[in-house]
Amino acid sequence: MIILKESYVGLELSTQLIIKEALKRGIEIDVLDMDDNFIRLKKGNKVEYVKQATKTSADTYIAPLIMENKEVTKMVLKEHGINVPMSVTFKHVDDAMEKYPDFVGKDIVIKPKSTNFGEGVLILKDLKSKEDYNNAIVHALKYDNSVMIEEFIEGKEYRFLVIGEEVVAILNRDPANVVGNGVQNIEELVHEKNKSPQRGKGHVTPLEKIIIGLIEENYLATQDKDMYYVPNNGEIVYLRENSNISTGGDSIDFTDEILDEYKIIAVNSAKAVGAKICGADIIIKDVKAKPDKNNHSIIELNFNPILYAHDFPYKGQNRYVERKLLDLLGF
C-alpha cells in the first residue's frame, strides 16, 4: 500500500489518484503548481505534464475548445449522425424573451454556452411563468456571454468516461437528494447526509456536500415543499433536476449494465471532436433497449472529466480508471 506524502494531500482527488498509481509504476512526480493541480510525470527519458488529472498531451489543443463550446459540440456531433437535443442560442435577455411564446408549455433546459460542472444550468418543466424564464436566462448569462435554450430529454443521465478508444467506466448520477425518516425536515436531513466523510468541498472527496441555495429552494417549491418539509419514512426528495456530482449528486456505477451499443456511441462522439479523454453525458430512457433516435441523446461532452467518481461511487465498484489514463500516456 502506497501512502501519499502530505504535500500531495491538498491536491484534488483525481490528481491524487494519478499520483498514487504513478508511484506504483515507479514514475517520478513533481508538483509544479498545487493550486492548479499541475504535475509532471517522469520515467527514464519520458516526461508528461498533467493538469487537473485529465488535461494531457493525449488531446490536441482544439479538442477541449470544441467541447467547451456546447453549441459547436452539438453541431459537430449532429454532422456525425449522433443524436443531440434541439436548441437555440441567445446573447441578450431581450432576444430570448421575444422567443418566450415558442417555449410555453414545454420542458426546456437553459444553460450557459461554455461552462462545466453544471454551472448556471436550470431546467424548467411545463413552462408557464415568464418570470421564471427570465430569471433562468439572467442566471445563465452570469456564467457566459451566450445562453442556450435546449429541449429537455426524458430519461436518466449517464456519464461515460472515454479514455483512448474505450469506455472505461459509466455512472448514473442521481441528483442531490435526501431520504426521509418521518422525523427530520429536509434541512436537517441534508445536514446529516453532509456529515459523511465521503462528502466535502472542492473535489478532494468522492462526493460534494449538498448546498441548499436558490436553485434547490426553487426546485422544492415546484414539489410544493420547502426545506422545513418533513418527508415520510423512506420518501426520497430530490433537491435538483440536474445530476452533477459537483452539485451534491450521488454516483452509481453502471459500467456492466449498459449495452455495448451505447458505449460505441460515446467512443464515436469522442472521436468526432478529436478527443482521447472525455466525459460523454448521455440521456437514456431505457438502458435495456438498443439505441434509436427516440430513446437516447447526448447532452454534453466534457473536456476535463473527473476520475474519482468512478473509483469511489456512492454505489458500485472501483473501476481504477487512473490506470487507463497512465496506459494512454505510455507509462
Secondary structure by P-SEA (a helix, b strand, c coil): ccccccccccccaaaaaaaaaaaaabbbbbbcccccccbbbbcccbbbbbccccccccccaaaaaaaacaaaaaaaaaaabbbbbbbcccccaaaaaaaccccccbbbbbbcccccccccbbbbcccccaaaaaaaaaaaaaaccbbbbbcccbbbbbbbbbccccccccccccccbbbbcccccaaaaaaaaacccccccccccccccccccaaaaaaaaaacccccccccccbbbbcccccccccbbbbbbccccccaaaaaaaaaaaaaacccbbbbbbbbcccccccccccbbbccccccccccccccccccccccaaaaaaaaacc
